[in-house]
């Protein structure tokens, strides 16, 4: 037992000598890497080399919607191809720009929401902030918003506007145009002119 005790004491003194006890107040140690996951900033790729969308693109009245109560006339860019997305939603884009980060316009009837334009705008901002990567508000008015986001490593500029066609103070039509940085002036002009010209019937 004496031998065991001596051996244990020697081992203890050796460990304490190699690893002396700390002194002073305890302090946090900086982490070698972030302890919480951080979304990496995506590399933004170059935009496709389409001609920029210019202001004052010619518009042609197009009737959409089914039934007398749901038909409306939309001034859409001349020569753009219309694709129905749903019974109450339509999309226009130039030929040759299918899903390739050019510019596109979308119009949706939102009659059933029965919500004010202010409420609809605020709700949409929350949804975009939650759903879109790198979402940032560039400008906002009482009935519209200009924002940017990143999708598939491409920076996109979006313009949204809501229209009340009956004086009810409810958002009844949503107009969205999306494009590149170089298209901004054309996008802003297009969404404003379509919003001014859309009408029931």
C-alpha positions in Angstrom: 0.0 0.0 0.0 2.9 2.3 0.7 4.3 1.7 -2.8 0.8 2.4 -4.4 0.5 5.6 -2.4 3.9 6.8 -3.5 3.2 6.0 -7.1 -0.1 7.9 -7.0 1.4 10.9 -5.4 4.2 11.0 -8.0 1.6 10.8 -10.9 -0.5 13.6 -9.4 2.5 15.9 -9.0 3.7 15.1 -12.6 0.2 16.0 -14.1 0.0 19.2 -12.1 3.5 20.2 -13.2 2.7 19.6 -16.9 -0.8 21.3 -16.5 -0.6 23.9 -13.7 -4.0 25.1 -12.4 -5.3 28.4 -13.9 -5.3 31.6 -12.0 -7.4 34.8 -12.3 -11.0 35.3 -13.4 -12.6 33.0 -15.9 -13.2 34.5 -19.3 -14.8 33.2 -22.5 -12.6 31.9 -25.2 -13.1 33.1 -28.8 -14.4 30.4 -31.1 -12.2 29.2 -33.9 -15.2 29.3 -36.3 -18.8 30.6 -36.0 -20.9 28.5 -33.7 -24.1 29.3 -35.6 -24.7 28.5 -39.3 -24.2 31.5 -41.6 -25.6 31.6 -45.1 -22.8 32.2 -47.6 -23.1 35.2 -49.8 -23.7 33.8 -53.3 -21.5 34.8 -56.2 -23.5 37.0 -58.6 -23.2 35.9 -62.2 -23.3 38.2 -65.2 -26.7 38.9 -66.7 -27.6 37.7 -70.2 -26.8 40.2 -72.9 -30.3 41.1 -74.1 -31.1 44.6 -75.2 -32.2 46.7 -72.2 -35.9 47.2 -71.6 -36.5 50.8 -72.6 -39.3 53.1 -71.3 -42.3 53.7 -73.6 -42.5 50.1 -75.0 -45.7 50.0 -77.1 -48.7 48.5 -75.3 -51.6 46.6 -76.7 -54.9 46.0 -74.8 -55.4 42.3 -74.0 -58.5 40.9 -72.5 -58.0 38.2 -69.8 -60.2 36.4 -67.3 -63.3 34.3 -67.6 -66.9 35.5 -67.1 -68.3 38.9 -67.1 -67.4 39.6 -63.5 -63.8 38.5 -63.9 -62.8 39.9 -67.3 -60.4 42.7 -67.4 -58.3 44.6 -70.0 -54.5 44.7 -69.5 -52.3 46.9 -71.6 -49.5 44.4 -72.3 -46.2 45.0 -74.2 -46.7 44.5 -78.0 -45.1 41.3 -79.3 -44.6 39.7 -75.9 -46.0 36.2 -75.6 -48.8 35.7 -72.9 -48.8 32.4 -70.9 -51.7 31.7 -68.5 -50.4 30.6 -65.1 -53.7 30.1 -63.4 -57.4 31.1 -64.0 -56.6 34.5 -62.4 -52.9 35.0 -63.3 -51.0 35.7 -66.6 -47.4 36.2 -67.6 -45.9 38.0 -70.6 -42.3 37.8 -71.8 -40.5 38.5 -75.1 -39.8 35.5 -77.3 -36.3 34.0 -76.7 -36.1 34.9 -73.1 -37.8 31.8 -71.5 -36.5 31.4 -68.0 -33.2 33.0 -68.8 -33.1 36.1 -66.5 -34.4 38.7 -69.0 -37.5 40.7 -68.2 -41.0 39.5 -67.6 -44.4 40.9 -66.6 -47.0 39.1 -64.4 -50.6 40.3 -63.7 -52.9 38.6 -61.1 -56.4 39.3 -60.0 -56.5 39.3 -56.2 -60.2 40.2 -55.8 -60.9 37.4 -53.4 -58.4 38.7 -50.8 -60.6 41.7 -49.9 -57.6 43.4 -48.3 -56.5 47.0 -48.5 -53.5 48.0 -50.7 -51.6 49.0 -47.6 -52.2 45.6 -45.9 -51.4 43.7 -49.1 -48.1 45.6 -49.6 -46.9 45.1 -46.0 -47.8 41.4 -46.2 -46.0 41.0 -49.5 -42.8 42.6 -48.1 -42.9 40.1 -45.2 -43.3 37.2 -47.7 -40.5 38.4 -49.9 -38.2 38.9 -47.0 -38.8 35.4 -45.8 -38.7 33.6 -49.2 -36.1 35.5 -51.3 -32.4 35.4 -50.8 -30.7 38.8 -50.4 -34.0 40.6 -50.4 -33.7 44.4 -50.1 -36.3 47.2 -50.5 -35.0 49.9 -52.8 -38.0 52.1 -52.8 -41.6 52.1 -51.7 -44.8 54.2 -52.3 -48.4 53.9 -51.1 -49.3 51.4 -53.7 -46.0 49.8 -54.9 -42.5 48.6 -54.1 -39.1 48.3 -55.9 -36.9 45.6 -54.5 -33.9 43.4 -55.3 -33.2 39.8 -54.6 -30.8 37.0 -55.8 -32.0 33.9 -57.5 -29.8 31.2 -59.0 -26.9 33.6 -58.6 -28.5 36.4 -60.5 -29.4 39.8 -59.1 -33.0 40.7 -60.0 -34.9 43.9 -59.8 -38.6 43.6 -59.1 -41.4 46.2 -59.2 -44.8 45.4 -57.7 -48.0 47.6 -57.8 -51.5 47.1 -56.7 -54.6 48.6 -58.3 -58.1 49.3 -56.9 -60.5 49.2 -59.9 -63.8 49.9 -58.0 -63.0 52.5 -55.4 -63.3 50.0 -52.6 -59.8 50.7 -51.3 -59.0 47.0 -51.7 -56.2 45.6 -53.8 -57.9 43.9 -56.8 -55.0 43.6 -59.3 -51.3 42.9 -58.7 -48.8 43.9 -61.4 -45.3 42.6 -61.2 -42.3 43.2 -63.5 -38.9 41.7 -63.0 -35.6 42.2 -64.8 -31.9 43.1 -64.6 -30.1 46.1 -63.2 -29.9 47.6 -66.7 -33.7 47.3 -67.2 -34.6 49.4 -64.2 -35.9 52.5 -66.0 -38.0 50.4 -68.4 -39.4 48.2 -65.6 -40.5 51.3 -63.6 -42.1 52.8 -66.6 -43.9 49.6 -67.6 -45.4 48.8 -64.2 -46.7 52.4 -63.9 -48.3 52.5 -67.3 -49.9 49.1 -66.9 -51.3 50.0 -63.5 -52.7 53.2 -65.0 -54.3 51.4 -67.9 -55.7 48.2 -66.5 -59.5 48.2 -66.2 -62.5 45.9 -65.7 -64.1 44.3 -68.8 
